[in-house]
């Protein structure tokens, strides 16, 4: 999902996109522990250790924003800046958490073919994108359907269990960029405003003509916003 953003960013700054456990080439660990973003955060910290990076600007979109908050909670000294894209810092309401658990159970029982993409696609993009950009819609559907059902189930349970992070952000005085699509139905503009209000050193930008997956829908706007904001020196 970062391919269209990577090139313009990498022309000016180093870009690292970790492989999320269970959703790419990194397998889920064999453990009886309940799914937790804290474990995924430890993966990111281990990668920083391996690459000998003491401090980075850390960010993510949607679940990537939740993972960013988990890394910040575990190792605040490793974070020199934050980028939150189409995400939120509040915990799930009980009904939202239950919906994630229901999706996890269905993924494990039935797989994800057909139903998951059909459910997700209307939420991912603005109506105009769905109507006028069939190639993007098709390629995103392929991304969704390529995910292992076990990874989808793990991620859904981990997200359902995540804590509220607004107090954490209030205590984090690093440069923070908050981006959100103006038509985002999943984590709407009001949620982005909550992040920006909590983070003391924040910049909020609402991206036009886009919804929940702005790195795919408007990658030029995302990369430009990051480069114009990026803390240097």
C-alpha positions as CSV (number, residue, x, y, z in Angstrom):
1,X,0.0,0.0,0.0
2,X,3.0,2.3,0.4
3,X,4.5,1.8,-3.1
4,X,3.1,5.1,-4.6
5,X,4.2,7.1,-1.6
6,X,7.6,5.4,-1.2
7,X,9.4,6.8,-4.3
8,X,8.8,10.6,-3.6
9,X,9.7,10.1,0.0
10,X,12.7,8.0,-0.6
11,X,14.1,10.6,-2.9
12,X,14.7,12.9,0.1
13,X,14.5,10.7,3.3
14,X,15.1,7.1,4.2
15,X,11.9,5.0,4.1
16,X,11.4,1.7,6.0
17,X,8.2,-0.2,5.7
18,X,8.1,-3.1,8.2
19,X,6.4,-6.4,7.2
20,X,3.4,-6.8,9.5
21,X,3.3,-10.1,11.2
22,X,0.7,-12.5,9.8
23,X,-0.2,-10.2,6.9
24,X,2.8,-10.5,4.6
25,X,5.9,-12.6,4.5
26,X,6.4,-12.6,8.3
27,X,4.4,-15.5,9.9
28,X,2.4,-15.3,13.1
29,X,4.5,-16.5,16.0
30,X,3.5,-19.8,17.6
31,X,2.1,-18.8,21.0
32,X,-0.9,-19.2,23.1
33,X,-1.0,-15.5,24.1
34,X,-4.0,-13.4,23.1
35,X,-3.3,-11.2,20.1
36,X,-1.8,-7.9,21.1
37,X,-0.4,-4.9,19.2
38,X,2.3,-4.9,21.9
39,X,3.8,-8.0,20.3
40,X,3.8,-6.3,16.9
41,X,5.4,-3.2,18.5
42,X,8.2,-5.4,19.8
43,X,8.7,-6.6,16.2
44,X,9.2,-3.0,15.1
45,X,11.6,-2.2,17.9
46,X,13.6,-5.3,17.1
47,X,13.8,-4.1,13.5
48,X,15.1,-0.7,14.6
49,X,17.7,-2.5,16.8
50,X,18.8,-4.7,13.8
51,X,19.1,-1.6,11.6
52,X,20.9,0.2,14.4
53,X,18.5,3.1,14.4
54,X,18.3,4.9,17.7
55,X,15.4,7.2,16.8
56,X,13.0,7.4,13.9
57,X,9.9,9.3,12.6
58,X,7.3,6.6,13.0
59,X,3.9,6.4,11.4
60,X,1.2,4.4,9.8
61,X,-2.3,4.3,8.3
62,X,-5.3,2.9,10.0
63,X,-4.1,-0.2,11.9
64,X,-0.6,1.2,11.3
65,X,-1.5,4.1,13.5
66,X,-2.6,1.8,16.3
67,X,0.7,0.0,16.0
68,X,2.5,3.3,16.0
69,X,0.8,4.1,19.3
70,X,1.9,0.7,20.7
71,X,5.5,1.4,19.8
72,X,5.3,4.8,21.4
73,X,4.0,3.3,24.5
74,X,6.7,0.6,24.7
75,X,9.7,2.7,23.6
76,X,9.1,6.5,23.6
77,X,12.8,7.2,23.4
78,X,12.9,5.6,19.9
79,X,10.3,8.0,18.5
80,X,11.4,11.4,17.2
81,X,8.3,12.2,15.3
82,X,4.9,10.8,14.5
83,X,2.7,10.5,11.4
84,X,-0.9,9.4,11.9
85,X,-2.8,8.7,8.7
86,X,-6.5,7.9,8.7
87,X,-6.5,6.4,12.2
88,X,-7.6,7.2,15.7
89,X,-6.3,7.2,19.3
90,X,-9.4,6.2,21.1
91,X,-10.2,2.6,22.0
92,X,-13.1,0.8,20.3
93,X,-16.5,1.1,21.7
94,X,-17.9,-2.2,22.9
95,X,-20.0,-2.8,19.8
96,X,-17.1,-1.9,17.5
97,X,-14.8,-4.3,19.4
98,X,-17.4,-7.1,19.1
99,X,-17.7,-6.5,15.4
100,X,-13.9,-7.0,15.1
101,X,-14.2,-10.3,17.1
102,X,-17.1,-11.4,14.9
103,X,-15.0,-10.8,11.8
104,X,-12.0,-12.7,13.3
105,X,-14.3,-15.7,14.0
106,X,-15.7,-15.6,10.5
107,X,-12.3,-15.3,8.9
108,X,-11.1,-18.4,10.8
109,X,-14.3,-20.4,10.1
110,X,-14.9,-19.5,6.5
111,X,-11.8,-17.8,5.2
112,X,-12.0,-14.3,3.7
113,X,-12.8,-14.9,0.0
114,X,-15.5,-12.5,-1.3
115,X,-17.1,-11.3,1.9
116,X,-14.2,-9.3,3.5
117,X,-13.5,-7.3,0.4
118,X,-17.2,-6.7,-0.3
119,X,-17.6,-5.4,3.3
120,X,-14.4,-3.3,3.2
121,X,-14.3,-1.7,-0.2
122,X,-17.2,0.8,0.2
123,X,-15.5,2.1,3.4
124,X,-12.0,2.4,1.9
125,X,-12.5,5.0,-0.8
126,X,-14.5,8.1,-1.7
127,X,-17.6,7.5,-3.8
128,X,-16.0,9.2,-6.8
129,X,-13.0,6.9,-6.6
130,X,-15.2,3.8,-6.4
131,X,-17.1,5.0,-9.5
132,X,-14.3,6.4,-11.6
133,X,-11.1,4.5,-10.7
134,X,-11.8,0.8,-11.3
135,X,-8.1,-0.1,-11.6
136,X,-7.4,1.2,-8.1
137,X,-10.5,-0.5,-6.7
138,X,-9.5,-3.8,-8.3
139,X,-5.9,-3.7,-7.1
140,X,-7.0,-2.9,-3.6
141,X,-9.4,-5.8,-3.6
142,X,-6.5,-8.0,-4.6
143,X,-4.5,-6.7,-1.7
144,X,-7.3,-7.5,0.7
145,X,-7.9,-10.9,-0.7
146,X,-4.2,-11.8,-0.6
147,X,-4.1,-11.5,3.2
148,X,-4.1,-14.8,5.1
149,X,-7.3,-15.4,7.1
150,X,-5.2,-16.2,10.2
151,X,-3.5,-12.9,9.9
152,X,-6.8,-11.0,9.5
153,X,-8.2,-12.8,12.6
154,X,-5.1,-12.0,14.6
155,X,-5.1,-8.3,13.6
156,X,-8.8,-7.9,14.3
157,X,-8.5,-9.3,17.8
158,X,-5.4,-7.2,18.5
159,X,-7.1,-4.1,17.4
160,X,-10.2,-4.9,19.5
161,X,-8.0,-5.2,22.6
162,X,-6.0,-2.0,22.1
163,X,-6.2,0.7,24.8
164,X,-7.1,4.4,24.5
165,X,-4.0,6.4,23.7
166,X,-5.1,10.0,24.1
167,X,-3.3,10.4,27.5
168,X,-0.2,8.9,25.9
169,X,-0.2,11.5,23.1
170,X,-0.7,14.4,25.6
171,X,2.6,13.4,27.2
172,X,4.4,13.1,23.9
173,X,6.0,16.4,22.7
174,X,7.5,15.4,19.4
175,X,6.5,16.7,16.0
176,X,3.3,15.0,15.0
177,X,1.5,15.1,11.6
178,X,-2.1,14.0,11.4
179,X,-3.5,13.3,7.9
180,X,-7.1,12.3,7.2
181,X,-9.2,11.9,4.1
182,X,-12.1,14.4,4.1
183,X,-14.6,11.5,3.3
184,X,-13.1,8.9,5.7
185,X,-16.0,7.0,7.2
186,X,-13.9,4.6,9.3
187,X,-11.8,7.0,11.2
188,X,-13.4,10.4,10.3
189,X,-12.1,13.9,10.6
190,X,-13.4,14.3,14.1
191,X,-11.1,11.4,15.3
192,X,-8.1,13.0,13.6
193,X,-8.9,16.3,15.4
194,X,-8.9,14.4,18.7
195,X,-5.3,13.2,17.9
196,X,-4.2,16.7,16.9
197,X,-5.8,18.2,20.0
198,X,-4.0,15.7,22.3
199,X,-0.6,15.9,20.7
200,X,1.1,19.1,21.9
201,X,3.2,19.6,18.8
202,X,0.8,18.6,16.0
203,X,-0.2,19.6,12.5
204,X,-3.5,18.5,11.1
205,X,-4.2,18.3,7.4
206,X,-7.5,17.1,5.8
207,X,-6.9,15.6,2.3
208,X,-9.6,16.3,-0.3
209,X,-11.2,13.8,-2.6
210,X,-10.2,10.9,-0.4
211,X,-11.4,8.5,2.3
212,X,-9.8,5.9,4.5
213,X,-6.8,4.7,2.4
214,X,-5.2,8.0,1.4
215,X,-1.8,6.5,0.6
216,X,-3.5,4.6,-2.2
217,X,-6.1,7.1,-3.1
218,X,-4.1,10.4,-3.1
219,X,-0.5,9.3,-2.7
220,X,0.8,12.6,-4.1
221,X,-1.0,14.6,-1.4
222,X,0.3,12.2,1.3
223,X,3.9,12.3,0.2
224,X,3.8,16.1,-0.3
225,X,2.3,16.7,3.2
226,X,4.9,14.5,4.8
227,X,7.9,16.1,3.0
228,X,6.7,19.6,3.8
229,X,6.2,18.8,7.5
230,X,9.2,16.4,8.0
231,X,11.4,17.5,10.9
232,X,15.0,17.9,9.6
233,X,18.3,18.4,11.4
